Amino acid sequence: MKLAIAIVICLALVYWNSKRLERCRKKANNPETYDDYLTKLCYISEKSAYDIFVIAAETIPKYIVDRDFRKYLETSEVPEYVKEFIDEEKEFIKKANVSPFTYWGS
C-alpha cells in the first residue's frame, strides 16, 4: 500500500513538473511583457538594454533616458518610448525565435 502511494505521489510530481516546464517554454518562446521583448531584443541585437533605451529615445534628452533607465532597473517598468520602439520591432523579435536557454551560458 505504501509503495502504491509513493508511486502516485511521484507520478503527480512528474506531471506537475512537466506542466510547469511546458509553461516556461511557452512563455519563453512567446514573450508577453515588454521586459521579455526587451531581453530578447538585447540578445538578438547584441546591445545592452541601455543601448536600446538610447536608440528608442531619438529626440529625448539623455538625462531623461538615464532617469528612465534607472527606474527600469529598479522596477522593470518600461517607458512608453521604449514600448513604442519594441512594438515597431516585434515582428523582427518574433522571427528570431530565440530559446530562453540561449541567454544563459552562450
Secondary structure, 3 states (H helix, E strand, C coil): CHHHHHHHHHHHHHHHHHHHHHHHHHHHHCCCCHHHHHHHHHHHHCCCHHHHHHHHCCCCCHHHHHHHHHHHHHHCCCCHHHHHHHHHHHHHHHHHCCCHHHCCCC
